[in-house]
Amino acid sequence: MRIILIYIILVLFLSSCSRPLEDKQLKEGKDNLEIVLEGVVTPKIEMNILAPISGEISGVNIQNGMNIKKSQKIINYSLVDVQLKIQKIKFKLKQKKRYLNNIKSSMDNTILHNNKERLKNIFYLKTIGAASKLEVENAQNNYIQSMRQQNELDSRISLLASDIELLEYDLKNENNIYKKYTIKSPIDGFVTELNVIKGQMVNINDKLGKIININKVIVKAGLASGLLQYVQKEQEVEIKFLTTPRKIVKSKVTRIVPIIDPKFGRMVVEIELDNKDMVLQPNTKALVTIKVSKEKKILISQNFETRKNKLMVKSDN
């Protein structure tokens, strides 16, 4: 007898568990129908504090629960390495520019010009028999030598200019990195999930904490896909928050996300609320009741039937 009783209880339990989610979320009142969803409070704005670069943390100016402002300095890196790199690059850059200026100031095209003109004159004199073959060869050699010297100087100038360009790029890059050695808050809000301390080595994109702003919050409630057609944006809702004391708010649907959310395992209805008094904290549980219009009630009745004062999905059999 005891075994039979346990079996009956188990069958009843399993049958209730196997009810479609739509059955559980749809409630029939005396005069209307309601969709009742389980929800949770989430901050409207939240951002992770990510390490912008790899390096050693030299100072943490915040702690969990602290209220901070946008652009406030919150975490510092050790500056020793980057400052040393910048100094080395500046020293090399100064040297290269000095060499370049010296070469340019020492360049004199007069010799090249004179040798070119002399070669022209010798060639002319040779044509009229006034210059020897040896004189022509000497003039050619002098011109070629001056051309080689000029080409060497031009090549050195080109190499120095290229080196200077690369060093200036490196300096700009290091200065940009230097700016990242102080992490600033991207938003106003409260610090949470802080997990970094002074002296800690971090890698780029490591999560160091989170900042949340709960002046406005979003209530996210999971919706069974079969009920999507009965819910729309701006539809009136009543939200009961599991706070102490209980808080009840009337509002409207802000957004419907018609794809399965990994956290809820179903579609999501969102309601945005003001929260200046900070009563609604992240992860606060809530029951969201959506009133169904008469037109939708008729539509629902075509797909659901009442059994023992409970709405059930109509069977195909």
Long-range contacts (C-beta under 8 A, 24 or more apart in sequence): 19-312, 20-224, 20-226, 20-313, 21-224, 21-226, 21-266, 22-224, 22-226, 22-227, 22-304, 22-313, 23-304, 23-310, 23-311, 23-312, 23-313, 24-224, 25-223, 25-224, 25-227, 26-227, 26-300, 26-304, 26-311, 27-311, 28-306, 28-309, 28-310, 28-311, 32-291, 32-292, 32-297, 33-292, 33-296, 33-297, 33-300, 33-311, 34-289, 34-290, 34-291, 34-292, 35-223, 35-227, 35-230, 35-231, 35-289, 35-290, 35-292, 36-287, 36-288, 36-289, 36-290, 37-221, 37-222, 37-223, 37-269, 37-287, 37-288, 37-289, 37-290, 38-221, 38-222, 38-285, 38-286, 38-287, 38-288, 39-219, 39-220, 39-221, 39-222, 39-239, 39-269, 39-271, 39-285, 39-286, 39-287, 39-288, 40-219, 40-220, 40-221, 40-283, 40-284, 40-285, 40-286, 41-217, 41-218, 41-219, 41-241, 41-280, 41-281, 41-282, 41-283, 41-284, 41-286, 42-217, 42-218, 42-219, 42-220, 42-282, 42-283, 43-189, 43-212, 43-213, 43-214, 43-217, 43-218, 43-282, 44-213, 44-214, 44-215, 44-216, 44-217, 44-218, 44-272, 45-187, 45-189, 45-212, 45-213, 45-216, 46-189, 46-210, 46-211, 46-212, 46-213, 47-186, 47-187, 47-189, 47-210, 47-211, 48-207, 48-209, 48-210, 49-74, 49-75, 49-183, 49-194, 49-207, 49-208, 49-209, 49-210, 49-211, 50-205, 50-206, 50-207, 50-208, 51-183, 51-202, 51-203, 51-204, 51-205, 51-206, 51-208, 52-180, 52-183, 52-204, 53-77, 53-177, 53-180, 53-181, 53-204, 54-201, 54-202, 54-203, 54-204, 55-81, 55-181, 55-201, 55-202, 56-199, 56-200, 56-201, 56-202, 57-196, 57-197, 57-198, 57-199, 57-200, 57-201, 57-202, 58-198, 58-199, 59-198, 60-194, 60-196, 60-197, 60-198, 62-191, 62-194, 62-209, 63-191, 63-194, 64-191, 64-192, 64-193, 64-194, 64-209, 65-190, 65-191, 65-192, 66-190, 66-191, 67-189, 67-190, 68-185, 68-188, 68-189, 68-190, 68-191, 68-211, 69-185, 69-188, 70-185, 70-186, 70-187, 70-188, 71-184, 71-185, 72-184, 72-185, 73-182, 73-183, 73-184, 74-183, 74-184, 74-185, 74-191, 75-182, 75-183, 75-196, 75-208, 76-181, 76-182, 76-183, 77-180, 77-181, 77-182, 78-181, 79-178, 79-181, 82-174, 82-177, 82-178, 82-181, 83-178, 85-174, 86-171, 86-174, 86-175, 86-178, 89-167, 89-170, 89-171, 89-174, 90-171, 92-167, 93-164, 93-167, 93-168, 93-171, 96-160, 96-163, 96-164, 96-167, 97-164, 99-160, 100-157, 100-160, 100-161, 100-164, 103-153, 103-156, 103-157, 103-160, 104-157, 107-153, 109-150, 111-146, 112-143, 112-146, 112-147, 112-149, 112-150, 115-139, 115-142, 115-143, 115-145, 115-146, 116-143, 118-142, 118-143, 119-143, 183-208, 185-211, 186-211, 187-211, 187-213, 188-213, 189-213, 189-214, 190-214, 212-282, 214-275, 214-278, 214-280, 214-281, 214-282, 215-274, 215-275, 215-276, 216-272, 216-273, 216-274, 216-275, 217-272, 217-273, 217-275, 217-280, 217-282, 218-254, 218-270, 218-271, 218-272, 218-273, 219-270, 219-271, 219-273, 219-286, 219-288, 220-261, 220-264, 220-268, 220-269, 220-270, 221-268, 221-269, 221-270, 221-271, 221-286, 221-288, 222-261, 222-264, 222-265, 222-266, 222-267, 222-268, 222-269, 223-256, 223-266, 223-267, 223-268, 223-269, 224-266, 224-267, 225-260, 225-266, 225-267, 226-303, 226-313, 228-256, 228-258, 228-267, 229-299, 230-292, 230-296, 230-299, 230-300, 231-256, 231-269, 231-290, 232-256, 235-290, 235-291, 236-290, 236-291, 237-271, 237-288, 237-289, 237-290, 237-291, 238-288, 238-289, 238-291, 239-271, 239-273, 239-286, 239-287, 239-288, 239-289, 240-286, 240-287, 240-289, 241-279, 241-280, 241-284, 241-285, 241-286, 242-284, 242-285, 242-286, 242-287, 243-279, 243-280, 243-284, 247-279, 247-280, 249-273, 253-290
